[in-house]
Amino acid sequence: MIISTQQRRTISFDVAPDRRAAAADLGTLEYPTHVGAGESPEKRLRLKPDNLFHSFSNSPAPDIRRRATFMKSHAYCPHPDHRQTRIVLSPDDPEAKKAANNSTQPAAFVNFECPDCRIPVYCSERHWMDDYESHAEICDTLKQANEDDHDLHSGRFFPEFEYPEPQMEEIRHNMTNWDTLLYTREFKAIDDERAMRQVTRILTYPVTIASILHEEGPYGIREGGRMTVEGLKSFSALHYNLHPPRTGSGPGIKGLRPVPPPVRIFILGARAESSLPRAAWLQLEYLFHRTRMHLIFIGPESMTNRDAEFPLPERTAGNPFGGIVEDRISHRTKITTFVEYYHTMHKANYFQPFDPYFDCFVLFHPGLGHPASAHEWEETLPQLLETKVPIICTGYTEWDMQRDKQWVEEKMAGEVDVLLEPGENRFRSLRWDLNDFDPTDLSCGNWGLWAFRGKRYETTMQD
């Protein structure tokens, strides 16, 4: 079993009508919302802001104690004296040190909690002390992740999860960074770093998409803007329909005007992002006025954390892939989820034809070049390039992102146009997440961002 940063983090979001936090499943990360009716603040508050640092094994939150138990039976000690438990995935992988030192001790599960971060990280105190220099590089970040996890289970009120409604069209959005965007979108003042980390963990998905597709996004062809000339061509086509000119439409017969089709955003390999609260995805709609959108989640695990929606619709002639349609989210946004591989649907011509003015693909942490998942994309990649529409891709780390890019270029040499050069995402999650299979493997959602498409060939006339 190959476990690394590329393994998707499963995030559980409560969307129950009473907006109470449901019990988190083992190994999942839950974002609680508001307390139910009749519960006093004193009753629901379990941990105060100055009392969030606790041992995972003895945490006051039962869900975190279960996570600690899971780690102690699945995560291996990173000390170099142990034998390797998987292949080396990057130069910074702790497994690389084990090979270099010709390790002889058998693999052992983590059973000792560092007293500084209080997370199970080594099999014994001796190995922790012996390898403390390496652990010290991430210890402070692990402590921060510990406190953030306990904050989610503290029972406090979360004003940062209250999202603003649509604004007047004349208001301009400043998409320079998180601070300017939240201010111009009139979010409630978030003056606490922890609250900022929690809110960006959710909003990174819709806002990352908007940062590229919006005409006032932070990426451009100027020096340092990372967008290529081919990228300007592709995204300008989408800008034309995402920011349509006024047509004089209005109520009544005289105000009737032709309505263009919705912009389709295909999110492939969907997992955690498909279970985001719909209010979070509506923030994408609110950044684009007078535009209809159709979000399409596709993937065999696209129903993760959506157990309340089972059983899936029956596959019929009118709905051959059993799509779950949510068309009452708003009058401009529709969401459809398919529990299926994209290449199967592509071969059935289910979404054809594709239009670069109305379509784009998004791949959140796809692991294109990861040994455990690359084979799942080999059939899909040529199909995506064939459509000639933009493909937006994110990565957990710089290494993860560059490996994906290298894999794409090797598999489709000469048939790829890079639209956005790889680099750090302006709207990445500011929160660091733990990998329960390897607590030393820290990552933040959508850290890196790049884009590509199938190569276009220009036809020239010769005399």
C-alpha positions as CSV (number, residue, x, y, z in Angstrom):
1,M,0.0,0.0,0.0
2,I,1.5,3.3,-1.1
3,I,0.6,6.2,1.3
4,S,1.9,9.7,0.7
5,T,0.8,13.3,0.5
6,Q,-1.0,12.4,-2.7
7,Q,-3.5,10.3,-0.8
8,R,-6.7,12.3,-0.7
9,R,-7.7,13.7,2.7
10,T,-11.4,12.9,3.3
11,I,-13.2,15.9,4.7
12,S,-16.6,15.6,6.4
13,F,-19.0,18.5,6.2
14,D,-22.3,18.7,8.1
15,V,-25.1,20.0,5.9
16,A,-28.0,18.9,8.1
17,P,-30.9,21.4,8.3
18,D,-30.4,22.2,11.9
19,R,-26.7,22.8,11.1
20,R,-25.5,20.9,14.1
21,A,-22.1,19.2,13.9
22,A,-22.5,15.5,13.4
23,A,-20.1,13.0,14.8
24,A,-16.9,12.7,12.7
25,D,-16.0,9.4,11.2
26,L,-12.7,7.7,12.0
27,G,-9.9,9.4,10.3
28,T,-12.0,12.3,8.8
29,L,-11.9,16.0,9.4
30,E,-15.2,17.6,10.4
31,Y,-16.1,21.2,10.0
32,P,-18.8,21.9,12.6
33,T,-21.3,24.7,12.0
34,H,-23.8,26.2,14.4
35,V,-25.4,24.9,17.6
36,G,-28.9,23.6,17.4
37,A,-32.0,25.4,18.8
38,G,-32.3,25.2,22.5
39,E,-28.6,24.6,23.2
40,S,-26.9,27.3,25.3
41,P,-23.4,28.5,24.4
42,E,-22.2,27.4,27.8
43,K,-23.5,23.8,27.2
44,R,-22.0,23.4,23.8
45,L,-18.6,24.9,24.6
46,R,-16.1,22.2,25.5
47,L,-12.8,23.9,24.9
48,K,-12.0,27.5,25.3
49,P,-9.6,29.3,22.9
50,D,-6.8,29.2,25.4
51,N,-7.3,25.5,26.0
52,L,-6.9,23.8,22.6
53,F,-3.6,22.1,23.1
54,H,-4.1,18.5,24.1
55,S,-2.6,15.1,23.7
56,F,-4.2,13.2,20.8
57,S,-4.4,10.0,22.8
58,N,-6.0,11.7,25.8
59,S,-8.0,14.4,24.0
60,P,-11.3,15.6,25.4
61,A,-12.8,15.0,21.9
62,P,-13.7,11.4,21.3
63,D,-13.1,11.7,17.6
64,I,-9.5,12.8,18.0
65,R,-8.9,10.0,20.5
66,R,-10.1,7.6,17.8
67,R,-7.8,9.2,15.3
68,A,-4.9,8.7,17.7
69,T,-5.8,5.0,18.0
70,F,-6.0,4.8,14.2
71,M,-2.5,6.3,13.8
72,K,-1.0,4.0,16.3
73,S,-2.2,1.0,14.3
74,H,-1.5,2.3,10.8
75,A,1.4,4.9,10.8
76,Y,5.0,3.7,10.9
77,C,7.9,5.2,12.8
78,P,10.0,7.4,10.5
79,H,13.3,6.7,12.3
80,P,16.1,5.7,9.9
81,D,16.9,2.5,11.9
82,H,13.6,0.9,10.6
83,R,13.2,-0.9,7.3
84,Q,11.3,0.8,4.6
85,T,7.5,0.3,4.5
86,R,6.9,1.7,1.0
87,I,8.7,3.1,-2.0
88,V,10.4,6.5,-1.8
89,L,8.2,9.2,-3.3
90,S,10.3,12.3,-3.1
91,P,13.8,13.5,-2.0
92,D,12.3,14.8,1.3
93,D,10.5,11.5,2.0
94,P,11.6,10.1,5.4
95,E,11.7,6.7,3.8
96,A,14.7,7.8,1.8
97,K,16.8,8.0,5.0
98,K,15.9,4.5,5.8
99,A,17.4,3.2,2.6
100,A,20.5,5.3,2.8
101,N,21.3,3.9,6.3
102,N,20.7,0.3,5.3
103,S,18.1,0.0,8.1
104,T,17.8,-3.4,9.8
105,Q,15.1,-3.0,12.5
106,P,11.6,-4.2,11.5
107,A,9.0,-1.5,10.9
108,A,7.1,-0.4,14.0
109,F,4.0,1.6,14.5
110,V,4.1,5.1,16.1
111,N,3.3,4.7,19.8
112,F,5.1,7.7,21.4
113,E,3.7,11.2,21.5
114,C,6.1,14.1,21.2
115,P,5.6,16.2,24.4
116,D,5.9,19.4,22.3
117,C,3.3,18.7,19.6
118,R,1.4,15.8,21.5
119,I,0.9,13.8,18.3
120,P,2.0,10.1,17.9
121,V,5.1,10.4,15.8
122,Y,7.7,7.7,16.8
123,C,7.6,4.2,18.1
124,S,9.6,5.0,21.3
125,E,11.0,7.9,23.2
126,R,14.5,6.8,22.3
127,H,13.9,7.1,18.6
128,W,12.2,10.4,19.1
129,M,15.2,11.8,21.0
130,D,17.6,10.3,18.5
131,D,15.8,11.8,15.5
132,Y,14.7,15.1,17.2
133,E,16.7,17.3,14.8
134,S,14.5,16.1,11.9
135,H,11.3,16.2,13.9
136,A,12.0,19.8,15.1
137,E,11.6,21.0,11.5
138,I,7.8,20.2,11.6
139,C,7.1,20.1,15.3
140,D,5.7,23.6,15.5
141,T,3.5,23.0,12.5
142,L,2.2,19.7,14.0
143,K,1.3,21.7,17.2
144,Q,-0.6,24.2,15.1
145,A,-2.5,21.4,13.4
146,N,-3.2,19.8,16.8
147,E,-4.8,23.1,18.0
148,D,-6.7,23.6,14.8
149,D,-8.2,20.1,15.1
150,H,-9.3,20.7,18.7
151,D,-10.7,24.0,17.7
152,L,-13.1,22.2,15.3
153,H,-14.3,20.1,18.2
154,S,-14.4,22.8,20.8
155,G,-18.1,23.5,20.4
156,R,-17.6,27.2,19.8
157,F,-19.6,29.3,17.5
158,F,-18.0,29.7,14.0
159,P,-18.8,33.1,12.5
160,E,-16.2,32.5,9.8
161,F,-18.5,29.8,8.3
162,E,-21.3,32.4,7.7
163,Y,-20.9,33.4,4.1
164,P,-22.1,36.7,2.6
165,E,-24.9,37.0,0.1
166,P,-24.6,38.3,-3.4
167,Q,-23.5,41.9,-3.8
168,M,-24.3,44.7,-6.3
169,E,-22.8,44.1,-9.6
170,E,-20.9,47.5,-9.4
171,I,-18.8,46.3,-6.5
172,R,-15.4,45.2,-7.7
173,H,-13.7,42.2,-6.2
174,N,-10.0,42.4,-5.3
175,M,-8.5,39.0,-5.9
176,T,-4.9,39.8,-4.9
177,N,-5.0,37.5,-1.9
178,W,-7.3,36.1,0.8
179,D,-7.4,39.3,2.8
180,T,-8.4,41.5,0.0
181,L,-11.0,39.1,-1.4
182,L,-12.7,38.5,1.9
183,Y,-12.8,42.2,2.6
184,T,-14.3,43.1,-0.8
185,R,-16.7,40.2,-0.6
186,E,-17.8,41.7,2.8
187,F,-17.1,38.6,4.9
188,K,-17.4,39.2,8.6
189,A,-14.1,40.5,10.0
190,I,-11.7,37.6,10.5
191,D,-9.0,39.0,12.7
192,D,-7.8,35.6,14.1
193,E,-5.2,33.5,12.3
194,R,-6.9,30.3,13.3
195,A,-10.3,31.4,12.0
196,M,-8.6,32.4,8.7
197,R,-7.1,28.9,8.5
198,Q,-10.4,27.2,9.1
199,V,-12.4,29.3,6.5
200,T,-9.7,29.0,3.8
201,R,-9.7,25.2,4.2
202,I,-13.2,25.2,2.7
203,L,-13.2,28.2,0.4
204,T,-9.9,27.2,-1.3
205,Y,-11.9,25.0,-3.7
206,P,-14.4,27.5,-5.3
207,V,-12.0,30.4,-5.0
208,T,-9.1,28.6,-6.7
209,I,-11.3,28.1,-9.7
210,A,-12.5,31.7,-9.6
211,S,-8.9,33.0,-9.4
212,I,-8.2,31.7,-12.9
213,L,-11.5,32.2,-14.5
214,H,-12.2,35.7,-13.2
215,E,-11.1,38.6,-15.4
216,E,-9.7,40.3,-12.4
217,G,-7.8,37.3,-11.1
218,P,-4.2,37.6,-9.9
219,Y,-2.7,35.7,-12.9
220,G,-1.7,37.4,-16.1
221,I,0.9,37.5,-18.9
222,R,2.9,40.3,-17.3
223,E,6.2,39.3,-15.6
224,G,5.5,37.1,-12.7
225,G,1.9,36.6,-13.7
226,R,2.7,33.0,-14.8
227,M,0.0,32.9,-17.5
228,T,1.3,32.1,-21.0
229,V,0.1,33.5,-24.3
230,E,-1.8,30.3,-25.0
231,G,-3.4,30.6,-21.5
232,L,-4.5,34.1,-22.3
233,K,-6.2,32.9,-25.4
234,S,-8.0,30.0,-23.6
235,F,-9.1,31.9,-20.5
236,S,-10.1,35.0,-22.5
237,A,-12.7,32.8,-24.3
238,L,-14.2,31.8,-20.9
239,H,-14.0,35.4,-19.7
240,Y,-16.3,36.4,-22.6
241,N,-19.1,34.3,-21.2
242,L,-18.4,34.5,-17.5
243,H,-18.5,38.4,-17.8
244,P,-21.2,38.9,-20.4
245,P,-22.1,42.4,-21.6
246,R,-25.5,43.9,-20.5
247,T,-28.2,43.0,-22.9
248,G,-31.1,45.1,-21.5
249,S,-32.9,42.1,-20.3
250,G,-35.6,42.5,-17.6
251,P,-39.0,41.5,-16.5
252,G,-41.9,41.4,-18.9
253,I,-42.1,40.6,-22.6
254,K,-40.0,43.5,-23.7
255,G,-37.2,42.3,-21.4
256,L,-36.9,38.9,-23.0
257,R,-33.5,38.2,-24.4
258,P,-31.7,35.0,-25.6
259,V,-29.9,33.2,-22.7
260,P,-26.6,31.5,-23.4
261,P,-26.0,28.0,-22.1
262,P,-24.4,27.6,-18.7
263,V,-20.6,27.4,-18.2
264,R,-19.8,23.8,-17.4
265,I,-17.1,23.2,-14.9
266,F,-16.1,19.5,-14.8
267,I,-14.5,18.5,-11.5
268,L,-12.8,15.1,-12.1
269,G,-11.7,12.6,-9.5
270,A,-14.0,14.5,-7.0
271,R,-13.9,13.4,-3.4
272,A,-14.0,15.9,-0.5
273,E,-14.9,18.8,-2.7
274,S,-18.2,17.2,-3.7
275,S,-19.4,17.2,0.0
276,L,-18.6,20.9,0.5
277,P,-21.6,22.9,1.9
278,R,-23.5,24.2,-1.1
279,A,-23.3,27.7,0.5
280,A,-19.5,27.5,-0.1
281,W,-19.9,26.6,-3.8
282,L,-22.4,29.5,-4.2
283,Q,-19.5,31.8,-3.5
284,L,-18.2,30.9,-6.9
285,E,-21.5,32.0,-8.5
286,Y,-21.5,35.3,-6.5
287,L,-18.2,36.3,-8.1
288,F,-19.7,36.1,-11.6
289,H,-22.8,38.2,-12.2
290,R,-25.5,37.3,-14.8
291,T,-23.8,33.9,-15.6
292,R,-25.3,30.5,-15.2
293,M,-23.0,27.6,-14.0
294,H,-23.2,23.9,-14.0
295,L,-20.8,22.1,-11.7
296,I,-20.3,18.5,-12.6
297,F,-18.5,16.2,-10.1
298,I,-17.3,13.0,-11.6
299,G,-15.4,10.1,-10.0
300,P,-15.9,6.7,-8.3
301,E,-15.6,8.4,-4.9
302,S,-17.6,11.5,-5.6
303,M,-20.3,10.6,-3.0
304,T,-17.8,10.5,-0.1
305,N,-19.4,11.8,3.1
306,R,-22.8,12.0,1.4
307,D,-24.4,8.9,2.9
308,A,-27.7,10.7,3.4
309,E,-28.2,10.8,-0.4
310,F,-28.0,7.0,-0.8
311,P,-29.3,4.9,-2.6
312,L,-28.2,6.4,-5.9
313,P,-30.7,7.0,-8.6
314,E,-31.5,4.1,-10.8
315,R,-29.7,4.1,-14.2
316,T,-32.3,4.7,-16.9
317,A,-32.4,5.6,-20.5
318,G,-32.9,9.2,-19.5
319,N,-30.2,9.1,-16.9
320,P,-27.8,6.3,-18.1
321,F,-25.1,7.1,-15.5
322,G,-27.3,7.7,-12.5
323,G,-26.5,11.3,-12.1
324,I,-27.6,13.1,-8.9
325,V,-29.0,16.4,-9.9
326,E,-29.2,19.4,-7.6
327,D,-31.0,22.1,-9.6
328,R,-32.6,24.1,-6.8
329,I,-29.4,25.5,-5.2
330,S,-30.0,28.8,-6.9
331,H,-31.5,30.1,-10.1
332,R,-28.0,30.3,-11.7
333,T,-26.2,27.3,-10.3
334,K,-26.8,23.6,-10.9
335,I,-24.7,20.7,-9.5
336,T,-24.7,17.2,-10.9
337,T,-22.7,14.2,-9.4
338,F,-21.7,11.1,-11.2
339,V,-20.3,8.0,-9.5
340,E,-18.4,6.9,-12.5
341,Y,-15.0,7.2,-14.3
342,Y,-14.8,10.1,-16.7
343,H,-13.3,8.0,-19.5
344,T,-16.3,5.8,-19.5
345,M,-18.7,8.7,-20.0
346,H,-16.4,10.3,-22.6
347,K,-16.5,7.2,-24.7
348,A,-20.3,7.3,-24.6
349,N,-20.2,10.9,-25.9
350,Y,-22.3,11.9,-22.9
351,F,-21.0,15.5,-22.7
352,Q,-20.1,16.2,-26.3
353,P,-19.7,18.6,-27.9
354,F,-17.2,20.6,-25.9
355,D,-16.8,24.3,-26.3
356,P,-13.7,26.3,-25.1
357,Y,-16.0,29.3,-24.6
358,F,-18.2,27.4,-22.1
359,D,-16.3,24.4,-20.7
360,C,-13.3,23.7,-18.5
361,F,-11.9,20.8,-16.4
362,V,-10.6,21.0,-12.8
363,L,-8.5,18.4,-11.2
364,F,-8.0,18.9,-7.4
365,H,-4.9,17.0,-6.3
366,P,-5.2,14.3,-9.0
367,G,-1.9,12.6,-8.4
368,L,-1.3,12.3,-12.1
369,G,2.3,11.2,-11.7
370,H,1.8,9.3,-8.4
371,P,2.7,5.5,-8.7
372,A,-0.5,4.5,-7.0
373,S,-2.9,6.6,-9.2
374,A,-1.2,7.3,-12.5
375,H,-2.7,4.3,-14.2
376,E,-6.2,5.6,-13.5
377,W,-5.4,8.7,-15.6
378,E,-3.7,7.1,-18.6
379,E,-6.9,6.6,-20.5
380,T,-8.5,9.8,-19.4
381,L,-5.6,12.2,-20.2
382,P,-5.8,11.8,-24.0
383,Q,-9.5,12.3,-23.9
384,L,-9.1,15.6,-22.0
385,L,-6.5,16.9,-24.4
386,E,-8.7,16.0,-27.3
387,T,-11.4,18.5,-26.1
388,K,-9.0,21.5,-26.4
389,V,-10.5,23.1,-23.4
390,P,-8.5,24.3,-20.3
391,I,-7.6,21.8,-17.6
392,I,-6.9,23.4,-14.2
393,C,-4.8,21.2,-11.9
394,T,-3.7,21.6,-8.2
395,G,-1.1,19.8,-6.1
396,Y,-0.4,19.3,-2.4
397,T,3.3,20.4,-2.7
398,E,5.8,21.7,-5.2
399,W,7.1,18.2,-5.7
400,D,3.6,16.7,-6.2
401,M,2.8,19.4,-8.8
402,Q,6.0,19.2,-10.7
403,R,5.8,15.4,-10.8
404,D,2.3,15.7,-12.3
405,K,3.5,18.1,-14.9
406,Q,6.4,15.9,-15.9
407,W,4.1,12.9,-16.2
408,V,1.8,14.7,-18.5
409,E,4.6,15.9,-20.7
410,E,6.2,12.5,-20.9
411,K,2.9,10.8,-21.7
412,M,1.7,13.3,-24.3
413,A,5.0,14.8,-25.5
414,G,4.5,17.6,-27.9
415,E,0.7,17.5,-27.6
416,V,0.3,19.8,-24.6
417,D,0.1,23.6,-24.3
418,V,0.9,25.0,-20.8
419,L,-1.6,27.7,-19.9
420,L,-0.4,28.6,-16.4
421,E,3.1,27.9,-15.2
422,P,3.3,25.8,-12.0
423,G,3.6,27.8,-8.8
424,E,2.1,28.5,-5.5
425,N,-1.7,29.1,-5.4
426,R,-2.6,32.5,-4.2
427,F,-5.7,31.0,-2.6
428,R,-4.4,27.8,-1.2
429,S,-5.6,26.5,2.1
430,L,-3.7,28.2,5.0
431,R,-4.4,25.3,7.2
432,W,-2.0,22.3,7.5
433,D,-3.5,18.9,7.5
434,L,-2.2,15.6,9.1
435,N,-2.0,12.4,7.2
436,D,-3.2,9.8,9.6
437,F,-1.2,7.1,7.8
438,D,2.0,9.2,8.3
439,P,1.8,12.1,10.9
440,T,5.1,13.5,9.6
441,D,3.5,14.1,6.2
442,L,1.9,17.6,6.4
443,S,0.2,19.3,3.5
444,C,-2.3,22.1,2.8
445,G,-5.1,21.8,0.2
446,N,-4.4,23.2,-3.3
447,W,-0.9,24.5,-2.4
448,G,0.2,24.5,-6.1
449,L,-1.7,25.5,-9.2
450,W,-1.1,25.1,-12.9
451,A,-3.1,24.6,-16.1
452,F,-2.8,23.0,-19.5
453,R,-4.8,21.9,-22.6
454,G,-4.4,19.9,-25.7
455,K,-2.1,21.5,-28.3
456,R,-3.8,23.7,-30.9
457,Y,-2.4,23.9,-34.4
458,E,-2.9,27.0,-36.5
459,T,-3.7,26.7,-40.1
460,T,-1.9,29.1,-42.4
461,M,-2.5,29.8,-46.1
462,Q,0.4,29.7,-48.5
463,D,0.4,30.9,-52.1
